[in-house]
């Protein structure tokens, strides 16, 4: 929406990109009341493929490149953004799939130092 597309212009752009039917009309309807000058995106969470992280000075500062779903859950737990219990459930799932407690601790420490997440506490045994 930051581009300011509304109405016919948005409809035409979406169709040019391959969108069809009710999805196009729903997007046009949702976009109509949004202010053109306001960007609603606060943060974008992306998981690096096979452990590779996106980084560099040209990236949008809102981009959060995570190493695992646990880090995404920690970022999204910040006040008003996500489910407070999600990091605990993700940590349990990671352990079930072979992660050790030390692996979990390392991901939490990395989320704190690299991603700036203040609260990386997990309820052990959740």
Phi and psi in radians as a Rosetta constraint file:
Dihedral C 1 N 2 CA 2 C 2 CIRCULARHARMONIC -1.073 0.35
Dihedral N 2 CA 2 C 2 N 3 CIRCULARHARMONIC -0.512 0.35
Dihedral C 2 N 3 CA 3 C 3 CIRCULARHARMONIC -1.206 0.35
Dihedral N 3 CA 3 C 3 N 4 CIRCULARHARMONIC -0.239 0.35
Dihedral C 3 N 4 CA 4 C 4 CIRCULARHARMONIC 1.509 0.35
Dihedral N 4 CA 4 C 4 N 5 CIRCULARHARMONIC 0.203 0.35
Dihedral C 4 N 5 CA 5 C 5 CIRCULARHARMONIC -1.267 0.35
Dihedral N 5 CA 5 C 5 N 6 CIRCULARHARMONIC 2.271 0.35
Dihedral C 5 N 6 CA 6 C 6 CIRCULARHARMONIC -2.484 0.35
Dihedral N 6 CA 6 C 6 N 7 CIRCULARHARMONIC 2.844 0.35
Dihedral C 6 N 7 CA 7 C 7 CIRCULARHARMONIC 0.901 0.35
Dihedral N 7 CA 7 C 7 N 8 CIRCULARHARMONIC -2.249 0.35
Dihedral C 7 N 8 CA 8 C 8 CIRCULARHARMONIC -1.055 0.35
Dihedral N 8 CA 8 C 8 N 9 CIRCULARHARMONIC -0.721 0.35
Dihedral C 8 N 9 CA 9 C 9 CIRCULARHARMONIC -1.094 0.35
Dihedral N 9 CA 9 C 9 N 10 CIRCULARHARMONIC -0.728 0.35
Dihedral C 9 N 10 CA 10 C 10 CIRCULARHARMONIC -1.175 0.35
Dihedral N 10 CA 10 C 10 N 11 CIRCULARHARMONIC -0.777 0.35
Dihedral C 10 N 11 CA 11 C 11 CIRCULARHARMONIC -1.006 0.35
Dihedral N 11 CA 11 C 11 N 12 CIRCULARHARMONIC -0.815 0.35
Dihedral C 11 N 12 CA 12 C 12 CIRCULARHARMONIC -1.139 0.35
Dihedral N 12 CA 12 C 12 N 13 CIRCULARHARMONIC -0.715 0.35
Dihedral C 12 N 13 CA 13 C 13 CIRCULARHARMONIC -1.127 0.35
Dihedral N 13 CA 13 C 13 N 14 CIRCULARHARMONIC -0.767 0.35
Dihedral C 13 N 14 CA 14 C 14 CIRCULARHARMONIC -1.099 0.35
Dihedral N 14 CA 14 C 14 N 15 CIRCULARHARMONIC -0.731 0.35
Dihedral C 14 N 15 CA 15 C 15 CIRCULARHARMONIC -1.144 0.35
Dihedral N 15 CA 15 C 15 N 16 CIRCULARHARMONIC -0.663 0.35
Dihedral C 15 N 16 CA 16 C 16 CIRCULARHARMONIC -1.109 0.35
Dihedral N 16 CA 16 C 16 N 17 CIRCULARHARMONIC -0.500 0.35
Dihedral C 16 N 17 CA 17 C 17 CIRCULARHARMONIC -1.553 0.35
Dihedral N 17 CA 17 C 17 N 18 CIRCULARHARMONIC 0.033 0.35
Dihedral C 17 N 18 CA 18 C 18 CIRCULARHARMONIC 1.774 0.35
Dihedral N 18 CA 18 C 18 N 19 CIRCULARHARMONIC 0.007 0.35
Dihedral C 18 N 19 CA 19 C 19 CIRCULARHARMONIC -1.296 0.35
Dihedral N 19 CA 19 C 19 N 20 CIRCULARHARMONIC 2.568 0.35
Dihedral C 19 N 20 CA 20 C 20 CIRCULARHARMONIC -2.442 0.35
Dihedral N 20 CA 20 C 20 N 21 CIRCULARHARMONIC 2.818 0.35
Dihedral C 20 N 21 CA 21 C 21 CIRCULARHARMONIC 1.103 0.35
Dihedral N 21 CA 21 C 21 N 22 CIRCULARHARMONIC -2.477 0.35
Dihedral C 21 N 22 CA 22 C 22 CIRCULARHARMONIC -1.081 0.35
Dihedral N 22 CA 22 C 22 N 23 CIRCULARHARMONIC -0.513 0.35
Dihedral C 22 N 23 CA 23 C 23 CIRCULARHARMONIC -1.068 0.35
Dihedral N 23 CA 23 C 23 N 24 CIRCULARHARMONIC -0.703 0.35
Dihedral C 23 N 24 CA 24 C 24 CIRCULARHARMONIC -1.102 0.35
Dihedral N 24 CA 24 C 24 N 25 CIRCULARHARMONIC -0.867 0.35
Dihedral C 24 N 25 CA 25 C 25 CIRCULARHARMONIC -1.130 0.35
Dihedral N 25 CA 25 C 25 N 26 CIRCULARHARMONIC -0.645 0.35
Dihedral C 25 N 26 CA 26 C 26 CIRCULARHARMONIC -1.126 0.35
Dihedral N 26 CA 26 C 26 N 27 CIRCULARHARMONIC -0.723 0.35
Dihedral C 26 N 27 CA 27 C 27 CIRCULARHARMONIC -1.146 0.35
Dihedral N 27 CA 27 C 27 N 28 CIRCULARHARMONIC -0.735 0.35
Dihedral C 27 N 28 CA 28 C 28 CIRCULARHARMONIC -1.079 0.35
Dihedral N 28 CA 28 C 28 N 29 CIRCULARHARMONIC -0.745 0.35
Dihedral C 28 N 29 CA 29 C 29 CIRCULARHARMONIC -1.135 0.35
Dihedral N 29 CA 29 C 29 N 30 CIRCULARHARMONIC -0.764 0.35
Dihedral C 29 N 30 CA 30 C 30 CIRCULARHARMONIC -1.154 0.35
Dihedral N 30 CA 30 C 30 N 31 CIRCULARHARMONIC -0.601 0.35
Dihedral C 30 N 31 CA 31 C 31 CIRCULARHARMONIC -1.312 0.35
Dihedral N 31 CA 31 C 31 N 32 CIRCULARHARMONIC -0.508 0.35
Dihedral C 31 N 32 CA 32 C 32 CIRCULARHARMONIC -0.963 0.35
Dihedral N 32 CA 32 C 32 N 33 CIRCULARHARMONIC -0.709 0.35
Dihedral C 32 N 33 CA 33 C 33 CIRCULARHARMONIC -1.488 0.35
Dihedral N 33 CA 33 C 33 N 34 CIRCULARHARMONIC -0.108 0.35
Dihedral C 33 N 34 CA 34 C 34 CIRCULARHARMONIC -1.323 0.35
Dihedral N 34 CA 34 C 34 N 35 CIRCULARHARMONIC 2.398 0.35
Dihedral C 34 N 35 CA 35 C 35 CIRCULARHARMONIC -1.167 0.35
Dihedral N 35 CA 35 C 35 N 36 CIRCULARHARMONIC 2.472 0.35
Dihedral C 35 N 36 CA 36 C 36 CIRCULARHARMONIC -1.219 0.35
Dihedral N 36 CA 36 C 36 N 37 CIRCULARHARMONIC -0.585 0.35
Dihedral C 36 N 37 CA 37 C 37 CIRCULARHARMONIC -1.532 0.35
Dihedral N 37 CA 37 C 37 N 38 CIRCULARHARMONIC -0.026 0.35
Dihedral C 37 N 38 CA 38 C 38 CIRCULARHARMONIC -1.825 0.35
Dihedral N 38 CA 38 C 38 N 39 CIRCULARHARMONIC 2.280 0.35
Dihedral C 38 N 39 CA 39 C 39 CIRCULARHARMONIC -1.765 0.35
Dihedral N 39 CA 39 C 39 N 40 CIRCULARHARMONIC 1.950 0.35
Dihedral C 39 N 40 CA 40 C 40 CIRCULARHARMONIC -1.326 0.35
Dihedral N 40 CA 40 C 40 N 41 CIRCULARHARMONIC -0.135 0.35
Dihedral C 40 N 41 CA 41 C 41 CIRCULARHARMONIC -1.384 0.35
Dihedral N 41 CA 41 C 41 N 42 CIRCULARHARMONIC 2.099 0.35
Dihedral C 41 N 42 CA 42 C 42 CIRCULARHARMONIC -1.637 0.35
Dihedral N 42 CA 42 C 42 N 43 CIRCULARHARMONIC -0.796 0.35
Dihedral C 42 N 43 CA 43 C 43 CIRCULARHARMONIC -2.581 0.35
Dihedral N 43 CA 43 C 43 N 44 CIRCULARHARMONIC 2.624 0.35
Dihedral C 43 N 44 CA 44 C 44 CIRCULARHARMONIC -2.130 0.35
Dihedral N 44 CA 44 C 44 N 45 CIRCULARHARMONIC 2.157 0.35
Dihedral C 44 N 45 CA 45 C 45 CIRCULARHARMONIC -1.787 0.35
Dihedral N 45 CA 45 C 45 N 46 CIRCULARHARMONIC 2.205 0.35
Dihedral C 45 N 46 CA 46 C 46 CIRCULARHARMONIC -2.317 0.35
Dihedral N 46 CA 46 C 46 N 47 CIRCULARHARMONIC 2.394 0.35
Dihedral C 46 N 47 CA 47 C 47 CIRCULARHARMONIC -1.696 0.35
Dihedral N 47 CA 47 C 47 N 48 CIRCULARHARMONIC 2.147 0.35
Dihedral C 47 N 48 CA 48 C 48 CIRCULARHARMONIC -1.164 0.35
Dihedral N 48 CA 48 C 48 N 49 CIRCULARHARMONIC 2.290 0.35
Dihedral C 48 N 49 CA 49 C 49 CIRCULARHARMONIC -1.214 0.35
Dihedral N 49 CA 49 C 49 N 50 CIRCULARHARMONIC 2.287 0.35
Dihedral C 49 N 50 CA 50 C 50 CIRCULARHARMONIC 0.883 0.35
Dihedral N 50 CA 50 C 50 N 51 CIRCULARHARMONIC 0.721 0.35
Dihedral C 50 N 51 CA 51 C 51 CIRCULARHARMONIC 1.412 0.35
Dihedral N 51 CA 51 C 51 N 52 CIRCULARHARMONIC -0.063 0.35
Dihedral C 51 N 52 CA 52 C 52 CIRCULARHARMONIC -1.465 0.35
Dihedral N 52 CA 52 C 52 N 53 CIRCULARHARMONIC 2.365 0.35
Dihedral C 52 N 53 CA 53 C 53 CIRCULARHARMONIC -1.882 0.35
Dihedral N 53 CA 53 C 53 N 54 CIRCULARHARMONIC 2.536 0.35
Dihedral C 53 N 54 CA 54 C 54 CIRCULARHARMONIC -1.442 0.35
Dihedral N 54 CA 54 C 54 N 55 CIRCULARHARMONIC 2.290 0.35
Dihedral C 54 N 55 CA 55 C 55 CIRCULARHARMONIC -2.729 0.35
Dihedral N 55 CA 55 C 55 N 56 CIRCULARHARMONIC 2.916 0.35
Dihedral C 55 N 56 CA 56 C 56 CIRCULARHARMONIC 2.379 0.35
Dihedral N 56 CA 56 C 56 N 57 CIRCULARHARMONIC 2.817 0.35
Dihedral C 56 N 57 CA 57 C 57 CIRCULARHARMONIC -1.221 0.35
Dihedral N 57 CA 57 C 57 N 58 CIRCULARHARMONIC -0.311 0.35
Dihedral C 57 N 58 CA 58 C 58 CIRCULARHARMONIC -1.518 0.35
Dihedral N 58 CA 58 C 58 N 59 CIRCULARHARMONIC -0.092 0.35
Dihedral C 58 N 59 CA 59 C 59 CIRCULARHARMONIC -1.376 0.35
Dihedral N 59 CA 59 C 59 N 60 CIRCULARHARMONIC 2.621 0.35
Dihedral C 59 N 60 CA 60 C 60 CIRCULARHARMONIC -1.062 0.35
Dihedral N 60 CA 60 C 60 N 61 CIRCULARHARMONIC 2.313 0.35
Dihedral C 60 N 61 CA 61 C 61 CIRCULARHARMONIC -1.131 0.35
Dihedral N 61 CA 61 C 61 N 62 CIRCULARHARMONIC -0.256 0.35
Dihedral C 61 N 62 CA 62 C 62 CIRCULARHARMONIC -1.424 0.35
Dihedral N 62 CA 62 C 62 N 63 CIRCULARHARMONIC -0.166 0.35
Dihedral C 62 N 63 CA 63 C 63 CIRCULARHARMONIC -1.286 0.35
Dihedral N 63 CA 63 C 63 N 64 CIRCULARHARMONIC 2.259 0.35
Dihedral C 63 N 64 CA 64 C 64 CIRCULARHARMONIC -2.031 0.35
Dihedral N 64 CA 64 C 64 N 65 CIRCULARHARMONIC 1.880 0.35
Dihedral C 64 N 65 CA 65 C 65 CIRCULARHARMONIC -1.613 0.35
Dihedral N 65 CA 65 C 65 N 66 CIRCULARHARMONIC 1.950 0.35
Dihedral C 65 N 66 CA 66 C 66 CIRCULARHARMONIC -1.757 0.35
Dihedral N 66 CA 66 C 66 N 67 CIRCULARHARMONIC 2.745 0.35
Dihedral C 66 N 67 CA 67 C 67 CIRCULARHARMONIC -1.672 0.35
Dihedral N 67 CA 67 C 67 N 68 CIRCULARHARMONIC -0.307 0.35
Dihedral C 67 N 68 CA 68 C 68 CIRCULARHARMONIC -2.769 0.35
Dihedral N 68 CA 68 C 68 N 69 CIRCULARHARMONIC 2.797 0.35
Dihedral C 68 N 69 CA 69 C 69 CIRCULARHARMONIC -1.020 0.35
Dihedral N 69 CA 69 C 69 N 70 CIRCULARHARMONIC -0.505 0.35
Dihedral C 69 N 70 CA 70 C 70 CIRCULARHARMONIC -1.036 0.35
Dihedral N 70 CA 70 C 70 N 71 CIRCULARHARMONIC -0.732 0.35
Dihedral C 70 N 71 CA 71 C 71 CIRCULARHARMONIC -1.161 0.35
Dihedral N 71 CA 71 C 71 N 72 CIRCULARHARMONIC -0.670 0.35
Dihedral C 71 N 72 CA 72 C 72 CIRCULARHARMONIC -1.088 0.35
Dihedral N 72 CA 72 C 72 N 73 CIRCULARHARMONIC -0.748 0.35
Dihedral C 72 N 73 CA 73 C 73 CIRCULARHARMONIC -1.114 0.35
Dihedral N 73 CA 73 C 73 N 74 CIRCULARHARMONIC -0.657 0.35
Dihedral C 73 N 74 CA 74 C 74 CIRCULARHARMONIC -1.151 0.35
Dihedral N 74 CA 74 C 74 N 75 CIRCULARHARMONIC -0.743 0.35
Dihedral C 74 N 75 CA 75 C 75 CIRCULARHARMONIC -1.093 0.35
Dihedral N 75 CA 75 C 75 N 76 CIRCULARHARMONIC -0.783 0.35
Dihedral C 75 N 76 CA 76 C 76 CIRCULARHARMONIC -1.294 0.35
Dihedral N 76 CA 76 C 76 N 77 CIRCULARHARMONIC -0.251 0.35
Dihedral C 76 N 77 CA 77 C 77 CIRCULARHARMONIC -1.319 0.35
Dihedral N 77 CA 77 C 77 N 78 CIRCULARHARMONIC -0.270 0.35
Dihedral C 77 N 78 CA 78 C 78 CIRCULARHARMONIC -0.846 0.35
Dihedral N 78 CA 78 C 78 N 79 CIRCULARHARMONIC 2.620 0.35
Dihedral C 78 N 79 CA 79 C 79 CIRCULARHARMONIC -0.809 0.35
Dihedral N 79 CA 79 C 79 N 80 CIRCULARHARMONIC 2.183 0.35
Dihedral C 79 N 80 CA 80 C 80 CIRCULARHARMONIC 1.417 0.35
Dihedral N 80 CA 80 C 80 N 81 CIRCULARHARMONIC 0.080 0.35
Dihedral C 80 N 81 CA 81 C 81 CIRCULARHARMONIC -1.889 0.35
Dihedral N 81 CA 81 C 81 N 82 CIRCULARHARMONIC -0.619 0.35
Dihedral C 81 N 82 CA 82 C 82 CIRCULARHARMONIC -2.702 0.35
Dihedral N 82 CA 82 C 82 N 83 CIRCULARHARMONIC -3.022 0.35
Dihedral C 82 N 83 CA 83 C 83 CIRCULARHARMONIC -1.303 0.35
Dihedral N 83 CA 83 C 83 N 84 CIRCULARHARMONIC 2.108 0.35
Dihedral C 83 N 84 CA 84 C 84 CIRCULARHARMONIC -1.071 0.35
Dihedral N 84 CA 84 C 84 N 85 CIRCULARHARMONIC -0.532 0.35
Dihedral C 84 N 85 CA 85 C 85 CIRCULARHARMONIC -1.571 0.35
Dihedral N 85 CA 85 C 85 N 86 CIRCULARHARMONIC -0.099 0.35
Dihedral C 85 N 86 CA 86 C 86 CIRCULARHARMONIC -1.040 0.35
Dihedral N 86 CA 86 C 86 N 87 CIRCULARHARMONIC -0.775 0.35
Dihedral C 86 N 87 CA 87 C 87 CIRCULARHARMONIC -1.016 0.35
Dihedral N 87 CA 87 C 87 N 88 CIRCULARHARMONIC -0.642 0.35
Dihedral C 87 N 88 CA 88 C 88 CIRCULARHARMONIC -1.155 0.35
Dihedral N 88 CA 88 C 88 N 89 CIRCULARHARMONIC -0.750 0.35
Dihedral C 88 N 89 CA 89 C 89 CIRCULARHARMONIC -1.155 0.35
Dihedral N 89 CA 89 C 89 N 90 CIRCULARHARMONIC -0.686 0.35
Dihedral C 89 N 90 CA 90 C 90 CIRCULARHARMONIC -1.142 0.35
Dihedral N 90 CA 90 C 90 N 91 CIRCULARHARMONIC -0.734 0.35
Dihedral C 90 N 91 CA 91 C 91 CIRCULARHARMONIC -1.056 0.35
Dihedral N 91 CA 91 C 91 N 92 CIRCULARHARMONIC -0.747 0.35
Dihedral C 91 N 92 CA 92 C 92 CIRCULARHARMONIC -1.069 0.35
Dihedral N 92 CA 92 C 92 N 93 CIRCULARHARMONIC -0.767 0.35
Dihedral C 92 N 93 CA 93 C 93 CIRCULARHARMONIC -1.098 0.35
Dihedral N 93 CA 93 C 93 N 94 CIRCULARHARMONIC -0.694 0.35
Dihedral C 93 N 94 CA 94 C 94 CIRCULARHARMONIC -1.109 0.35
Dihedral N 94 CA 94 C 94 N 95 CIRCULARHARMONIC -0.716 0.35
Dihedral C 94 N 95 CA 95 C 95 CIRCULARHARMONIC -1.110 0.35
Dihedral N 95 CA 95 C 95 N 96 CIRCULARHARMONIC -0.746 0.35
Dihedral C 95 N 96 CA 96 C 96 CIRCULARHARMONIC -1.014 0.35
Dihedral N 96 CA 96 C 96 N 97 CIRCULARHARMONIC -0.563 0.35
Dihedral C 96 N 97 CA 97 C 97 CIRCULARHARMONIC -1.690 0.35
Dihedral N 97 CA 97 C 97 N 98 CIRCULARHARMONIC 0.354 0.35
Dihedral C 97 N 98 CA 98 C 98 CIRCULARHARMONIC 1.830 0.35
Dihedral N 98 CA 98 C 98 N 99 CIRCULARHARMONIC -0.035 0.35
Dihedral C 98 N 99 CA 99 C 99 CIRCULARHARMONIC -1.295 0.35
Dihedral N 99 CA 99 C 99 N 100 CIRCULARHARMONIC 2.496 0.35
Dihedral C 99 N 100 CA 100 C 100 CIRCULARHARMONIC -1.615 0.35
Dihedral N 100 CA 100 C 100 N 101 CIRCULARHARMONIC 2.854 0.35
Dihedral C 100 N 101 CA 101 C 101 CIRCULARHARMONIC -0.976 0.35
Dihedral N 101 CA 101 C 101 N 102 CIRCULARHARMONIC -0.605 0.35
Dihedral C 101 N 102 CA 102 C 102 CIRCULARHARMONIC -1.149 0.35
Dihedral N 102 CA 102 C 102 N 103 CIRCULARHARMONIC -0.649 0.35
Dihedral C 102 N 103 CA 103 C 103 CIRCULARHARMONIC -1.080 0.35
Dihedral N 103 CA 103 C 103 N 104 CIRCULARHARMONIC -0.774 0.35
Dihedral C 103 N 104 CA 104 C 104 CIRCULARHARMONIC -1.098 0.35
Dihedral N 104 CA 104 C 104 N 105 CIRCULARHARMONIC -0.796 0.35
Dihedral C 104 N 105 CA 105 C 105 CIRCULARHARMONIC -1.050 0.35
Dihedral N 105 CA 105 C 105 N 106 CIRCULARHARMONIC -0.704 0.35
Dihedral C 105 N 106 CA 106 C 106 CIRCULARHARMONIC -1.143 0.35
Dihedral N 106 CA 106 C 106 N 107 CIRCULARHARMONIC -0.702 0.35
Dihedral C 106 N 107 CA 107 C 107 CIRCULARHARMONIC -1.116 0.35
Dihedral N 107 CA 107 C 107 N 108 CIRCULARHARMONIC -0.707 0.35
Dihedral C 107 N 108 CA 108 C 108 CIRCULARHARMONIC -1.148 0.35
Dihedral N 108 CA 108 C 108 N 109 CIRCULARHARMONIC -0.757 0.35
Dihedral C 108 N 109 CA 109 C 109 CIRCULARHARMONIC -1.102 0.35
Dihedral N 109 CA 109 C 109 N 110 CIRCULARHARMONIC -0.716 0.35
Dihedral C 109 N 110 CA 110 C 110 CIRCULARHARMONIC -1.136 0.35
Dihedral N 110 CA 110 C 110 N 111 CIRCULARHARMONIC -0.685 0.35
Dihedral C 110 N 111 CA 111 C 111 CIRCULARHARMONIC -1.085 0.35
Dihedral N 111 CA 111 C 111 N 112 CIRCULARHARMONIC -0.631 0.35
Dihedral C 111 N 112 CA 112 C 112 CIRCULARHARMONIC -1.240 0.35
Dihedral N 112 CA 112 C 112 N 113 CIRCULARHARMONIC -0.886 0.35
Dihedral C 112 N 113 CA 113 C 113 CIRCULARHARMONIC -1.366 0.35
Dihedral N 113 CA 113 C 113 N 114 CIRCULARHARMONIC -0.748 0.35
Dihedral C 113 N 114 CA 114 C 114 CIRCULARHARMONIC -1.552 0.35
Dihedral N 114 CA 114 C 114 N 115 CIRCULARHARMONIC -0.636 0.35
Dihedral C 114 N 115 CA 115 C 115 CIRCULARHARMONIC -1.748 0.35
Dihedral N 115 CA 115 C 115 N 116 CIRCULARHARMONIC -0.154 0.35
Dihedral C 115 N 116 CA 116 C 116 CIRCULARHARMONIC 1.307 0.35
Dihedral N 116 CA 116 C 116 N 117 CIRCULARHARMONIC 0.421 0.35
Dihedral C 116 N 117 CA 117 C 117 CIRCULARHARMONIC -1.377 0.35
Dihedral N 117 CA 117 C 117 N 118 CIRCULARHARMONIC 2.117 0.35
Dihedral C 117 N 118 CA 118 C 118 CIRCULARHARMONIC -1.275 0.35
Dihedral N 118 CA 118 C 118 N 119 CIRCULARHARMONIC -0.809 0.35
Dihedral C 118 N 119 CA 119 C 119 CIRCULARHARMONIC -1.798 0.35
Dihedral N 119 CA 119 C 119 N 120 CIRCULARHARMONIC 1.750 0.35
Dihedral C 119 N 120 CA 120 C 120 CIRCULARHARMONIC -1.927 0.35
Dihedral N 120 CA 120 C 120 N 121 CIRCULARHARMONIC 0.316 0.35
Dihedral C 120 N 121 CA 121 C 121 CIRCULARHARMONIC -1.234 0.35
Dihedral N 121 CA 121 C 121 N 122 CIRCULARHARMONIC 2.451 0.35
Dihedral C 121 N 122 CA 122 C 122 CIRCULARHARMONIC -2.121 0.35
Dihedral N 122 CA 122 C 122 N 123 CIRCULARHARMONIC 2.606 0.35
Dihedral C 122 N 123 CA 123 C 123 CIRCULARHARMONIC -1.489 0.35
Dihedral N 123 CA 123 C 123 N 124 CIRCULARHARMONIC 1.875 0.35
Dihedral C 123 N 124 CA 124 C 124 CIRCULARHARMONIC -1.138 0.35
Dihedral N 124 CA 124 C 124 N 125 CIRCULARHARMONIC 2.442 0.35
Dihedral C 124 N 125 CA 125 C 125 CIRCULARHARMONIC 1.426 0.35
Dihedral N 125 CA 125 C 125 N 126 CIRCULARHARMONIC 0.181 0.35
